[in-house]
Amino acid sequence: MEEENNSTVSEFIFGGLATNLETKLFFFAIFLAVYGATVLGNLLIVGIVAYEPLLHTPMYFLLGNLSFLDFCYSSITAPKMLLGFLLRTNTITYRGCISQIFFFHFIGGIKIFLLTIMAYDRYVAIFYPLRYMAIMNGTLCVGLLCASWVGGFVHSIVQVGIIIQLPFCGPNKLDNFYCDVPQVVKLSCTNTFVVELLMVSNSGLVTLMCFIVLLVSYSILLAKLRAGSATGLSKAISTCVSHIIVVTLIFGPCVYIYLRPFRTFPMDKAVSVLYTVITPVLNPFIYTLRNNDFKMALAKLIGKKAKLTP
């Protein structure tokens, strides 16, 4: 079967995380629980932010959107991975693979831009506390959010636009549990040196620059508050440390995966699991366990539920 880009490969086979049946069933149980927690935790944050007036602020508006993106991000790869544990051979069509790459980088790109916006939000809150609500008004927040979606789309469409020009003549086995640029490009039956340079520039360098800018920004914010009162420093820790942890969890694996030659390394699958499965489930716990407003809102919601129960 021949695709429009003269490919002879009509489907790809995932190597997956295991080949032994018992191991696959064990992984299925573990990752099903993790994915369930991801869906429940992130959608719970989205629901609480929408429901509780106490959380109707710019910071929680952005956090609610990040949780929604984490839910979407995990759902791009996890269901197919779980299905693969139950099948002898886990395959995906060429078009399905391209679609997975598009949505994977679309949502991932939005998350990177959104984390940058969240850093700007903390900058305004700390440096201009009296003007915070006036500066971070609803119009600006929605505009920045829309800009992040546009940025994610442009980033993703560039990736896909380059890949669909490549010929795939075989082999068709991907050494992973989902379709991503490095593994797919390696299967092309042509010289991909220039393509790899373009991909590293589009993903790796942009990710690294954003990561450095965010780390420097949060360092400046903490230094600013350290120069203030002890109360200010305590507040900075409660509002910024969670962001720093999430930024590191998201950007660290990105830099490892995309800012290097497209070759297979022993840690690749472990990093992929961390990036696509573990990080989305950790974010709700990182934010809720360190945030008193969330704790109060959740307790308030549980209290109302208890009163309604006969």
N, C-alpha and C positions, 0 to 999 in steps of 0.2 A: 504494500500500500504506500503510495507516494503523496507526501504533503505538498502544500503550495510552494514551500521553499526548497523543493527538490530533495527533501529528506526521504530516506528509505526506511527510517525507523518510525514505526507507528505507535510504539509504546515503550515505556521504560520499566525496568524491574528494580525494585528497592532491595538493597542488601539487608536492610533492617538492623536491629540491635542484637538479634540472636537467631540461631538456626535450630537449636534443640527444643523439642516440644514442651518439655517441663519448664525450661527457662522462659520460653515465649508466654506460657500461661501465667507464670509468676510475674513477668513484666506487665502482662495485660492487667492483672489485678492491681498492681502498684500504680501504674499510670492511669488506670481508670479512676482510682481514688483521687489521684493528683488532679486530673482534669475536672472531676466533679467538684473538688474544692476550689479550683480556679474559677469555674462558672459561678458557683454559689458565692464565693467571696467577692469577686469583682462586681457581679450584678447586685449584691447586697449594698456595696458602696454606692453604686449608681442610684439605687433606690433610696437610700438614706439621704444622699445629697439632694435628690429631687424632692423628697418628702419633708425634710426637716428645715424649717425657716432659719434655725441657728446656723446652718451650713450654706445659706444662700449668699456666699461671698465669692470674690474672684478666685481665691486660692482653691476653694472646694469645688467650684465650677470646673476648673482645670483638672483637679484631681479626679472628679467624677468622669470626665472625658478620658483621662488616662486609664482608668479602670475599665471603661467600655472598650477601649482599644486593646487592652490586655486580654479581655474576653475574646475579642475578634481574632487577635493574633494567635492565641493558643488554638482556637477552633479551625484555623487554616491547616494546621499540621496534625493535631492530636487525633481527630477521628480516623484519619487514614492510617496513622500509626497503630492505633488500637485495632483496627480491622486487620492490619497486617499480621498481628500476633495470632489471629485465629485462622489465617489462610496459609496454605503450603507455599504459595508464591504471591507476593504482593506487587501488583503492577499498577501503572497509571498511563493513560493515553498521552500521546505527544501534546495534544491541545490541553489536556488536563494538567500536565506538567507546567506548560507555559502559563496557564491560568493561576496555578499555585504560586509560581514565581512572582507573577504580577501582584497578587493580593498580599503575598508575604512581604514584598518590598514596599508596597503601597502603605500598608498599616505600619510597618517598621519605620518608614520615612516620616509618617505623621508623628509617631511617638518621639522620634529624635527632635523634630521641630517643636513639639509640645513641651518637651523637657526644657528646651531653651527658653520658651515662653514662661514656663514656671519659674525659672531662674530670674527672669526679668521681673516677674510678679514679686518675688521675695526682695529683689533690689529696691523696688518702689516702696514696699511695705516697711523696709528697714531704714532707708535713707529719707523717705518722705512720708512718714506715718500719718501726718495730719491731712495730707492731700491724697492718700492712698485710694480711697473710694472714688474720688473725683477723677484721678488719672486712670485707674483700672475700672472704668465704667463698663456697663454692659455692651455698649457698641464696640468699644476697643477689644474686649474679650472675644466677642463673636467674630470680629474682623481678624484677629490674630489666629483664632481657631480655624477659620476658613482658609487663611493663608497657609497654615500648616497642612491642611488637606490638599491644597493645590500643589504645595511643595512635594508632598509624598507622591502625588500622582505623577508629577514631572519626573521625579527620581525613578519611579518604577517603570514608566513607559520608556524611558531611555534604556533601562536594563533589558526589557523585553524586546524593544526595537532592534537592539544589537543581536540578541540571541536568535531571533527568528530568521536572521540572515545567514546563519551558520548551517552547513549541511551535516546531517547525522546519518552515517552509513553503517554504524555498528562498531563496537559492541554497544549494548543498551542497558547495562547494569549500573545503577547508581549506588555508590558505596555510602548510603545514608538511608534515613527513613522518610525523607521528604525531598522535594525538588528545590535546589538552590543553585545560584549562578556558578560557583566553583565546580561542583560535581557535573553539572550539565555541560558546561563549556569544555571540560576535559574529554567528553565523549565525542566532540566534533571531529570529523575526519578532514580537518584542514589545519593549517598553522594558525594558532590562536594567540600568538605573542602580542600583537597589537590589540586584540580584543581584551586580553587580560590587563594590559596597561589602562585601557579605557575603563574597565570595570573597577580596577583598583582606584583610579582617580575619582570615579563617580561614587563609589561606596566607601572604600578604605580611607582615603585622604579627607573626605568630607566628614566622616565619622570621627576621625582622629582630631581634626581641628575643632569640631563641636565639643568633643570630650575635654580637650585642653581649655577651651574658653569657659566651659561650665565649671571645671575644677578651679580655675583662677577666679571666676566670679564668686563662687561660694567661699573661697579663701578670703577674698576681700570683704565679703559680708560678715564673716565671722570675726575678722580683724577689726572691722568697724565697731561691732558690738562688744568686743573684748575691751576696747578703749572706753566703753560706756560703763554703765552700772552692772553689778552682778546679776540683777534681775533681767537686764537686757541680754546678758550672755546666756542665762538660763533659757530665756525665750528663744534666742537664736538657735540653741541646740535643739529645742523641741520642734522648731519649724524647718530647720535646714538639714539636720543630720539625716532625716528620712529621705530627703531629696538626694543627698550625696550618696547614700547607700544604693538607691534605685538607679541613679545615673551610672554608678560604677558597675552594677550588675548588668545593665543593658549595654553600656558602651564597651566594657572590657571584652566580652565575647565577640562583639562586632569588629573591634580592631584586630583581634586574633584571626578571625575568619577571613576578613576582606582585605587586610593590609599586608598581604604576603602572596607569594606565587601560588597558583592553583594546583597544589600538590597535596597528596594525602599524608597526614601526620597522625601518630598514635592517639592524640588527644582530641581529634576532630569530632568524633561522635559524642564524647562526654561533654564537650563544649556546646555542641548542638542541642543536647538534651537540656543543659543548663539554660541556654538562651531561649529555647522555644517552649519548654515545658515547666522548668522549675521557677524561673524568674516571674512569669505571670501569676503563679500561685503565691509567691512570697510577697509581692507588692501589697496586697490587702492587709496582710499581717504586719508588715513594716509600718504602714500608715496608721492602722487602727490601734495597734498596741502602744504606739508612742504619742497618740493624739487624744487629749482629754475631751475635745469637742466631739470627736467621733464616739468615744466611750459614752458620753452623756446622751448623745442622740440615739445610740443603740439601746441604752438602758431605758430611755424614754419610750422608744418604740416597743421594747419588750414589755414595759409596764402597761402600756395601752392594750397590747395584745392580751396580757394577763387579765385585765379588767373586763375585756369583752368575752373571755372564756367563762362559761357558766359553771 
